[in-house]
Amino acid sequence: MPRKYSVVCEDSLAADIEALAREYDISEQEVLHQLVEVGLEARD
């Protein structure tokens, strides 16, 4: 079952997330999802 999380970040990080979303034509939510997924994979 999917869970919903909330992220609070500085304006500069938010701008980076927005830029990635525009660059790849995906939602900011998808950018965050992918960043978390890649980060967790890198941890392993």
GUKOLNU-211089 format. One record per residue: residue in one letter; chain; x, y, z of N, C-alpha, C, O, CB in turn. Coordinates in nm, 2 decimals, decimal comma. Glycine has a CB too. Layout:
% residues N
[r "A"; "A"; [X; Y; Z]; [X; Y; Z]; [X; Y; Z]; [X; Y; Z]; [X; Y; Z]] ...
END
This chain:
% residues 44
[r "M"; "A"; [0,08; -0,12; 0,00]; [0,00; 0,00; 0,00]; [0,09; 0,12; 0,00]; [0,18; 0,14; 0,09]; [-0,10; 0,00; 0,12]] [r "P"; "A"; [0,07; 0,21; -0,09]; [0,15; 0,34; -0,10]; [0,13; 0,43; 0,02]; [0,02; 0,43; 0,08]; [0,12; 0,42; -0,23]] [r "R"; "A"; [0,24; 0,49; 0,06]; [0,23; 0,59; 0,17]; [0,27; 0,72; 0,12]; [0,34; 0,74; 0,02]; [0,33; 0,55; 0,29]] [r "K"; "A"; [0,22; 0,83; 0,18]; [0,25; 0,96; 0,14]; [0,34; 1,03; 0,24]; [0,32; 1,02; 0,36]; [0,12; 1,04; 0,12]] [r "Y"; "A"; [0,45; 1,09; 0,19]; [0,54; 1,16; 0,28]; [0,55; 1,31; 0,24]; [0,51; 1,34; 0,13]; [0,69; 1,10; 0,27]] [r "S"; "A"; [0,59; 1,39; 0,33]; [0,60; 1,53; 0,30]; [0,75; 1,57; 0,32]; [0,82; 1,52; 0,41]; [0,51; 1,62; 0,40]] [r "V"; "A"; [0,80; 1,66; 0,23]; [0,94; 1,70; 0,23]; [0,94; 1,85; 0,24]; [0,87; 1,92; 0,17]; [1,02; 1,65; 0,10]] [r "V"; "A"; [1,03; 1,90; 0,33]; [1,05; 2,04; 0,35]; [1,19; 2,07; 0,32]; [1,28; 2,00; 0,37]; [1,01; 2,09; 0,50]] [r "C"; "A"; [1,22; 2,17; 0,23]; [1,36; 2,19; 0,18]; [1,38; 2,34; 0,16]; [1,28; 2,42; 0,15]; [1,39; 2,11; 0,06]] [r "E"; "A"; [1,50; 2,38; 0,15]; [1,54; 2,52; 0,13]; [1,50; 2,56; -0,01]; [1,48; 2,47; -0,10]; [1,69; 2,54; 0,15]] [r "D"; "A"; [1,49; 2,69; -0,04]; [1,45; 2,74; -0,17]; [1,55; 2,69; -0,28]; [1,50; 2,66; -0,39]; [1,44; 2,89; -0,17]] [r "S"; "A"; [1,67; 2,69; -0,25]; [1,77; 2,65; -0,35]; [1,75; 2,50; -0,40]; [1,76; 2,47; -0,51]; [1,91; 2,67; -0,30]] [r "L"; "A"; [1,72; 2,41; -0,30]; [1,70; 2,27; -0,33]; [1,57; 2,26; -0,41]; [1,55; 2,18; -0,50]; [1,69; 2,19; -0,20]] [r "A"; "A"; [1,47; 2,34; -0,37]; [1,34; 2,33; -0,44]; [1,36; 2,38; -0,59]; [1,29; 2,32; -0,68]; [1,23; 2,43; -0,37]] [r "A"; "A"; [1,44; 2,48; -0,61]; [1,47; 2,52; -0,74]; [1,54; 2,41; -0,83]; [1,51; 2,40; -0,95]; [1,56; 2,65; -0,74]] [r "D"; "A"; [1,63; 2,34; -0,76]; [1,69; 2,23; -0,83]; [1,59; 2,12; -0,87]; [1,60; 2,07; -0,98]; [1,80; 2,17; -0,75]] [r "I"; "A"; [1,50; 2,09; -0,78]; [1,39; 1,99; -0,81]; [1,30; 2,04; -0,92]; [1,27; 1,96; -1,01]; [1,31; 1,96; -0,68]] [r "E"; "A"; [1,26; 2,16; -0,92]; [1,18; 2,22; -1,03]; [1,25; 2,22; -1,16]; [1,19; 2,19; -1,26]; [1,14; 2,36; -0,99]] [r "A"; "A"; [1,38; 2,25; -1,16]; [1,46; 2,25; -1,28]; [1,47; 2,11; -1,34]; [1,46; 2,09; -1,46]; [1,60; 2,30; -1,26]] [r "L"; "A"; [1,49; 2,01; -1,26]; [1,49; 1,87; -1,30]; [1,36; 1,83; -1,36]; [1,35; 1,76; -1,47]; [1,53; 1,77; -1,19]] [r "A"; "A"; [1,25; 1,87; -1,30]; [1,12; 1,83; -1,35]; [1,09; 1,89; -1,48]; [1,04; 1,83; -1,57]; [1,01; 1,88; -1,25]] [r "R"; "A"; [1,14; 2,02; -1,50]; [1,12; 2,08; -1,63]; [1,21; 2,02; -1,74]; [1,16; 1,99; -1,85]; [1,15; 2,23; -1,63]] [r "E"; "A"; [1,33; 1,99; -1,70]; [1,43; 1,93; -1,79]; [1,38; 1,79; -1,85]; [1,40; 1,77; -1,97]; [1,56; 1,91; -1,73]] [r "Y"; "A"; [1,32; 1,71; -1,76]; [1,28; 1,58; -1,80]; [1,13; 1,57; -1,83]; [1,08; 1,46; -1,85]; [1,32; 1,48; -1,69]] [r "D"; "A"; [1,06; 1,68; -1,82]; [0,92; 1,69; -1,84]; [0,84; 1,59; -1,75]; [0,76; 1,51; -1,80]; [0,89; 1,66; -1,99]] [r "I"; "A"; [0,87; 1,59; -1,62]; [0,80; 1,50; -1,53]; [0,76; 1,59; -1,41]; [0,81; 1,71; -1,40]; [0,89; 1,38; -1,48]] [r "S"; "A"; [0,68; 1,54; -1,32]; [0,63; 1,62; -1,21]; [0,74; 1,63; -1,10]; [0,84; 1,55; -1,10]; [0,51; 1,55; -1,15]] [r "E"; "A"; [0,73; 1,73; -1,02]; [0,82; 1,74; -0,91]; [0,81; 1,62; -0,81]; [0,91; 1,57; -0,76]; [0,80; 1,87; -0,83]] [r "Q"; "A"; [0,69; 1,57; -0,80]; [0,67; 1,45; -0,72]; [0,75; 1,33; -0,78]; [0,81; 1,25; -0,70]; [0,52; 1,41; -0,71]] [r "E"; "A"; [0,75; 1,32; -0,91]; [0,83; 1,21; -0,97]; [0,98; 1,23; -0,95]; [1,05; 1,13; -0,93]; [0,79; 1,20; -1,12]] [r "V"; "A"; [1,02; 1,35; -0,96]; [1,17; 1,38; -0,93]; [1,20; 1,34; -0,79]; [1,30; 1,27; -0,78]; [1,19; 1,53; -0,95]] [r "L"; "A"; [1,12; 1,37; -0,70]; [1,15; 1,33; -0,56]; [1,15; 1,18; -0,54]; [1,23; 1,13; -0,47]; [1,05; 1,40; -0,46]] [r "H"; "A"; [1,05; 1,12; -0,60]; [1,04; 0,97; -0,60]; [1,17; 0,91; -0,65]; [1,22; 0,82; -0,59]; [0,92; 0,92; -0,67]] [r "Q"; "A"; [1,21; 0,95; -0,76]; [1,33; 0,90; -0,82]; [1,46; 0,92; -0,74]; [1,54; 0,84; -0,73]; [1,35; 0,95; -0,97]] [r "L"; "A"; [1,47; 1,04; -0,69]; [1,58; 1,08; -0,60]; [1,59; 0,99; -0,48]; [1,70; 0,95; -0,44]; [1,58; 1,22; -0,57]] [r "V"; "A"; [1,48; 0,97; -0,42]; [1,47; 0,88; -0,30]; [1,51; 0,74; -0,34]; [1,59; 0,67; -0,27]; [1,33; 0,89; -0,23]] [r "E"; "A"; [1,45; 0,69; -0,44]; [1,48; 0,55; -0,49]; [1,63; 0,53; -0,52]; [1,69; 0,44; -0,47]; [1,40; 0,52; -0,61]] [r "V"; "A"; [1,69; 0,63; -0,59]; [1,83; 0,62; -0,63]; [1,92; 0,63; -0,50]; [2,01; 0,55; -0,49]; [1,87; 0,73; -0,73]] [r "G"; "A"; [1,88; 0,71; -0,41]; [1,95; 0,73; -0,29]; [1,95; 0,60; -0,20]; [2,05; 0,56; -0,15]; [1,90; 0,84; -0,20]] [r "L"; "A"; [1,83; 0,54; -0,20]; [1,82; 0,41; -0,12]; [1,90; 0,30; -0,19]; [1,96; 0,22; -0,12]; [1,68; 0,37; -0,11]] [r "E"; "A"; [1,90; 0,30; -0,32]; [1,98; 0,19; -0,39]; [2,13; 0,22; -0,37]; [2,20; 0,12; -0,36]; [1,95; 0,20; -0,54]] [r "A"; "A"; [2,17; 0,34; -0,37]; [2,31; 0,37; -0,35]; [2,36; 0,33; -0,20]; [2,48; 0,30; -0,18]; [2,34; 0,52; -0,37]] [r "R"; "A"; [2,27; 0,33; -0,11]; [2,30; 0,29; 0,03]; [2,33; 0,14; 0,04]; [2,41; 0,10; 0,12]; [2,18; 0,33; 0,12]] [r "D"; "A"; [2,27; 0,07; -0,05]; [2,29; -0,08; -0,05]; [2,42; -0,12; -0,09]; [2,45; -0,24; -0,10]; [2,18; -0,15; -0,12]] 
END
